[in-house]
Amino acid sequence: MRVMSIALAAATLACVSTGAPAASIAFGNYAGGLIPSPPDLRSRAVREEILQLAMSHCASYDRIAYITGVVPGYGNYVSFTCQFAPGYDPVKQGRSFWSFFR
């Protein structure tokens, strides 16, 4: 019984891991962050996925993502910054830090 459940878990893990995205975790805060560099960074689909991940991270802070550094290879990172859109004024929009204390 135990061998059957281990075999089923291994088969499920093999099926799930084949469809895993190349980059799925972004570390950072409102100023920017890091994404682990996947081994197939030259693929256009992987680069678009990394950009989407950075954009979704920065969108949670109402900002736009800009990729600042790419170092390919195992153990390296793709770095990005989160900046306000050109012409955006958070004070006028009521989203600044100081607007919460009024």
N, C-alpha and C positions, 0 to 999 in steps of 0.2 A: 504494500500500500504506500509506504513512504517512498520507494523507488519510483512508483508511478507518479506521485505528486512532484517529485524533483524533475522527472523527465518532462512533465507537462509544463512546469515553470520554465525550464530551459528552452523548450520549444516556443513558448509564448514570448520570452525575452528575445529570442532570435528573430521572431517575426516583427516585434515592436522596434527593435534596434535598427533594422534595415531601413525603415522610413524616418529615422530621426533626422532632424535638421542639422545643418553643419554648425550653426552658431545659435545657441538658444538662451544664453545668459548674458546679461549686461550688468556690470558692476559700476555704480556711480551714484551721483547725487544731482542737484539742480545745475551744477556747473559743467558737468560732463561725465565721462566714464570710460570704461575699458570693456572690450569684448574679446574673449579668447580667440586667437588666430587659428582657423581651421587649416588642415593640411592641403586642401584643394582651393586655395585662395585665388588662383588664376581663373577659376570658373566664373562666368558672368552671373549665373544664378546664385552662387554663394555670395558674391559681392553685393548683389541686390538684396539678398536676405540680411546681410550685415547692416546695410544702410537702413532697411526697414526696421530692424531691431533698434538701431540707434534713434531713428525718428520716433518710434513708439515710446522709447524711454524718455526722450526730451518732450514729447507731447504731453506727458503726464504733468509737466511743469510749465505748460503753455509756452514752449520754446521750440526752436528749430535746431536740428542736429547738423554739425559740420564735422566731417571726418578729418582729423588732423595728422594722424600718423598710422602707417601700416608697416608692420615688421613681420614678414612671413616666416613661418617655421614653428616647430613644436615648442610650446611653452611661451610664445610671444603673444602680444596683444595688438588689437586695432583700437586706437584711441580716438575719442570724439569729444567735442565741446557742445554745450547747449547754450544758445544765445537767443535773445529776443529778435523777432523779425524786424527788418529795417522799418523805421517809422512807428513802431509800437511803443506806447508809453504806458507802463503799468500803473502809474499814479492816476492817469486820466481814466483808465479802465476800472479802477478800484481794486486792483489786485496786488498792490505793493504791500510790503511788510508793515509800513506805518499806517495803512488804511484800516487795519484791524484794531487799532488802539483809539480810534475816534469815536 
